[in-house]
């Protein structure tokens, strides 16, 4: 993080009540607490251990964790001002970019990511064991054409499939709040195609994709790679996302783990801390009648065939 971005971030959180107390022993300056926090967010493994952080900053071992918790909660309280889904005018600019690639109407890219945790949670720990062979928290991210993260939904066990996480996110439960008619997201084949999500073709059992379907998947992948780069850059900058050293034994600790993930993403905003990330609160629990599951097979097929024809015609 640049010095100017650091100063702006400190200015935004310095007035938070969490940094105020009525004790005769005042807290350390917010700048120092934020430096400790960014050090913790930027390391993983032994680099974020309490002893290492304490020796690096010459503070007590418990202070590193205390400072980090304070700063993350202060950052989360910036949500009403900083965290906004792009408005209609901004989405039109994104549409113009993707229209030049043959995907007119696309307003973003969606993908899932696993945030490793170093130990199994005490409750339902086996549910957090992911397909990649480690305990993790499943997270859903959406970015725009500039690789700015515009939506985050996190907190699901690592065993959860991307399509299941998506079906419970507010972007799927209440699409009218996020999309205008004709707008959609591009996704890989792990997602289900709906009116607002167009995914890649999946090879049918005992069958093969057609030449046109292969071509469409190639064109989609050329654009969708931006979300992969976005997630990679995020984990590269805030390496604590490569392995959270938090022990989840209660609801409070689970909220804390989710706050770490959200706090990392909030700090990832560009060097001038532009608004853009949307992290919903506790989304409404889904039922078997979610928009993703309500979409009929015929409707999903027509939506994807329409976008396929449009993309292939543009790239002939």
C-alpha positions in Angstrom: 0.0 0.0 0.0 1.3 3.4 -0.9 2.0 6.1 1.7 -0.9 8.3 0.4 -3.3 5.4 0.5 -2.2 4.5 4.0 -2.8 8.1 5.2 -6.2 8.2 3.6 -7.2 4.9 5.2 -6.0 6.1 8.6 -8.0 9.3 8.2 -11.1 7.4 7.4 -11.0 5.2 10.5 -9.4 7.4 13.1 -12.7 8.8 14.3 -14.1 5.3 14.9 -15.3 4.8 18.6 -13.2 1.6 18.8 -10.1 3.8 19.1 -11.6 5.8 21.9 -11.6 4.8 25.6 -12.1 6.5 29.0 -9.0 5.0 30.5 -6.2 7.0 31.9 -3.9 5.0 29.7 -4.6 6.1 26.1 -4.3 3.8 23.1 -1.4 3.8 20.8 -1.8 6.1 17.8 -4.1 4.8 15.1 -1.2 5.0 12.6 0.8 2.5 14.6 -2.2 0.1 15.1 -2.9 0.2 11.4 0.8 -0.6 10.5 0.6 -3.7 12.7 -2.7 -4.6 11.1 -1.3 -4.3 7.5 1.7 -6.3 8.5 -0.5 -9.1 9.8 -2.7 -9.0 6.7 0.3 -9.0 4.4 1.9 -12.2 5.8 0.9 -15.8 6.4 2.3 -18.8 8.1 5.0 -18.1 10.7 5.3 -14.5 9.4 2.0 -13.6 11.1 2.7 -15.4 14.4 2.2 -13.3 17.6 5.8 -13.6 18.5 7.1 -12.5 15.2 4.8 -9.4 15.0 5.6 -8.5 18.6 9.4 -8.6 18.0 9.1 -6.7 14.7 7.1 -3.8 16.2 8.4 -4.2 19.8 5.0 -4.5 21.3 3.4 -7.1 23.6 2.4 -10.4 21.9 -1.3 -9.7 22.6 -1.2 -6.2 21.2 -0.8 -7.4 17.6 -4.0 -9.3 17.7 -5.8 -6.5 19.6 -4.7 -3.9 17.1 -5.6 -6.0 14.1 -9.1 -6.7 15.5 -9.7 -3.0 16.2 -8.6 -1.9 12.7 -10.5 -4.6 10.9 -13.8 -3.7 12.7 -13.2 0.0 12.0 -12.7 -0.7 8.3 -15.8 -2.8 8.2 -17.8 0.1 9.6 -16.9 2.1 6.5 -19.3 -0.1 4.6 -22.1 2.4 4.2 -19.8 4.9 2.5 -17.3 2.8 0.6 -19.2 -0.4 -0.4 -21.6 0.3 -3.2 -22.6 -1.8 -6.1 -22.0 0.1 -9.4 -24.9 2.3 -10.4 -26.6 2.0 -13.8 -24.3 4.6 -15.4 -21.2 2.9 -14.2 -22.5 -0.5 -15.4 -23.1 1.0 -18.9 -19.4 1.9 -19.1 -18.5 -1.7 -18.3 -21.0 -2.9 -20.9 -19.3 -0.8 -23.5 -16.0 -2.5 -22.8 -17.4 -6.0 -23.0 -19.5 -5.1 -26.1 -16.1 -4.6 -27.9 -15.4 -8.2 -27.1 -18.7 -9.5 -28.3 -20.4 -9.8 -24.9 -22.9 -6.9 -25.0 -24.7 -6.6 -21.7 -21.9 -8.1 -19.5 -21.3 -6.0 -16.4 -18.8 -8.2 -14.6 -17.0 -11.5 -14.0 -17.8 -13.9 -11.2 -15.8 -16.7 -9.6 -15.4 -18.6 -6.3 -12.3 -18.8 -4.2 -11.2 -20.8 -1.2 -9.6 -19.0 1.8 -7.5 -21.6 3.6 -7.7 -21.8 7.4 -4.9 -23.6 9.3 -7.2 -25.7 11.5 -10.6 -27.3 11.4 -13.4 -25.4 13.2 -14.6 -27.0 16.3 -18.2 -27.3 15.1 -18.9 -29.1 11.8 -15.1 -29.1 11.1 -15.4 -31.7 8.4 -17.7 -29.4 6.3 -14.8 -27.0 5.9 -12.6 -29.7 4.2 -12.3 -28.6 0.6 -11.8 -30.5 -2.6 -8.3 -29.2 -2.7 -7.2 -31.0 0.4 -7.3 -28.3 3.1 -9.7 -26.6 5.4 -11.1 -23.4 3.9 -13.9 -20.8 3.8 -15.7 -20.5 0.5 -15.9 -17.0 -0.9 -17.7 -15.5 -4.0 -16.2 -12.5 -5.8 -17.3 -10.3 -8.7 -15.0 -7.8 -10.4 -15.4 -5.4 -13.3 -13.3 -5.0 -16.4 -10.7 -3.0 -14.5 -10.3 -5.9 -12.0 -12.0 -3.8 -9.2 -13.8 -6.1 -6.8 -17.5 -5.0 -6.7 -19.1 -7.8 -4.7 -18.0 -10.3 -2.0 -20.0 -13.0 -0.3 -18.1 -15.2 2.2 -18.5 -17.5 5.2 -19.6 -20.8 3.6 -17.8 -24.1 4.5 -15.0 -25.1 2.1 -17.0 -28.1 0.9 -19.6 -25.8 -0.7 -19.9 -25.8 -4.5 -19.7 -22.4 -6.2 -23.2 -22.8 -7.6 -24.6 -23.4 -4.1 -22.8 -20.4 -2.6 -24.1 -18.3 -5.5 -27.7 -19.5 -5.0 -27.6 -18.1 -1.5 -26.0 -14.7 -2.3 -28.2 -11.6 -2.5 -27.0 -11.0 -6.1 -28.9 -14.2 -7.0 -31.8 -13.9 -4.5 -32.6 -10.3 -5.4 -31.2 -9.7 -9.0 -33.5 -6.7 -9.5 -31.4 -4.8 -7.0 -28.2 -5.4 -9.0 -29.0 -5.7 -12.6 -31.0 -3.8 -15.3 -32.8 -5.9 -18.0 -30.3 -7.5 -20.3 -27.3 -7.3 -17.9 -25.4 -10.4 -16.9 -22.2 -11.8 -15.5 -19.7 -14.2 -17.1 -18.8 -17.3 -15.2 -17.0 -20.7 -15.6 -18.9 -24.0 -16.0 -19.2 -24.4 -12.2 -22.1 -21.9 -12.2 -25.6 -22.4 -13.5 -26.7 -20.1 -16.4 -29.6 -17.8 -15.4 -30.9 -14.5 -16.7 -28.1 -12.7 -14.9 -25.3 -15.3 -15.2 -23.9 -16.8 -18.4 -21.5 -19.7 -17.8 -19.2 -21.7 -20.0 -20.5 -24.9 -21.6 -19.9 -28.1 -19.7 -19.1 -31.3 -21.6 -22.1 -33.5 -21.4 -21.7 -37.1 -20.0 -20.7 -39.5 -22.7 -20.6 -36.6 -25.2 -18.5 -33.8 -26.7 -19.0 -30.1 -27.1 -19.7 -28.8 -30.6 -17.2 -26.6 -32.4 -19.3 -23.5 -31.7 -19.4 -24.3 -28.0 -15.7 -24.8 -27.9 -15.3 -21.4 -29.6 -17.6 -19.7 -27.2 -15.8 -21.2 -24.2 -12.5 -19.9 -25.6 -13.9 -16.4 -26.1 -15.5 -16.4 -22.6 -12.2 -17.6 -21.0 -10.3 -14.8 -22.7 -12.4 -12.3 -20.8 -13.0 -14.3 -17.6 -9.3 -14.6 -16.9 -9.5 -11.1 -15.4 -11.3 -12.4 -12.3 -8.5 -15.0 -11.9 -5.9 -12.3 -12.1 -7.9 -10.2 -9.7 -8.0 -13.0 -7.1 -4.4 -13.8 -7.6 -3.4 -10.1 -7.1 -5.5 -9.9 -4.0 -3.9 -12.9 -2.4 -0.5 -11.8 -3.5 -0.9 -8.4 -1.8 -2.6 -9.7 1.4 -1.0 -13.0 1.8 -2.9 -13.8 5.0 -5.6 -14.9 2.6 -3.3 -17.8 1.7 -3.8 -19.2 5.2 -5.8 -17.6 8.0 -4.3 -18.4 11.4 -7.6 -18.2 13.2 -9.2 -20.9 15.3 -13.0 -21.0 14.8 -14.6 -22.4 17.9 -17.7 -20.2 18.2 -20.0 -17.9 16.2 -18.0 -14.9 17.3 -14.8 -16.4 16.0 -16.4 -17.3 12.7 -17.5 -13.7 12.3 -13.9 -12.6 13.1 -12.6 -14.9 10.4 -15.1 -13.5 7.9 -14.1 -10.0 9.0 -10.4 -10.8 8.2 -11.4 -11.8 4.6 -13.6 -8.7 4.2 -11.0 -6.4 5.7 -8.3 -7.7 3.3 -10.6 -7.0 0.3 -11.6 -3.5 1.6 -7.9 -2.6 1.8 -7.4 -3.9 -1.7 -9.3 -1.0 -3.2 -7.1 1.1 -5.5 -4.4 3.5 -4.3 -6.9 6.3 -3.6 -9.4 4.0 -1.9 -12.2 4.5 -4.5 -15.6 3.1 -3.5 -16.5 -0.1 -5.2 -16.6 -3.2 -3.1 -20.0 -4.5 -2.0 -20.0 -6.9 0.9 -23.6 -7.8 1.9 -24.7 -8.4 5.4 -26.2 -11.7 6.3 -28.1 -12.6 3.1 -31.5 -14.0 3.3 -31.5 -17.8 3.6 -32.4 -19.4 0.3 -35.0 -22.0 -0.3 -35.4 -24.5 -3.0 -37.2 -21.7 -5.0 -34.2 -19.4 -5.5 -33.9 -17.6 -8.8 -31.0 -19.8 -9.8 -33.1 -22.9 -9.3 -36.3 -21.5 -10.7 -34.7 -20.9 -14.1 -36.0 -23.6 -16.4 -33.6 -25.7 -18.5 -35.2 -24.2 -21.6 -34.8 -20.7 -20.3 -31.2 -21.2 -19.4 -30.5 -22.7 -22.8 -32.1 -19.8 -24.6 -30.1 -17.3 -22.6 -26.8 -18.9 -23.3 -27.5 -19.6 -26.9 -28.4 -16.0 -27.4 -25.1 -14.8 -25.9 -23.3 -17.5 -27.8 -24.7 -16.4 -31.2 -23.9 -12.8 -30.4 -20.3 -13.5 -29.4 -19.6 -15.8 -32.3 -21.1 -13.4 -34.8 -19.0 -10.5 -33.4 -15.7 -12.6 -33.6 -16.1 -14.1 -37.0 
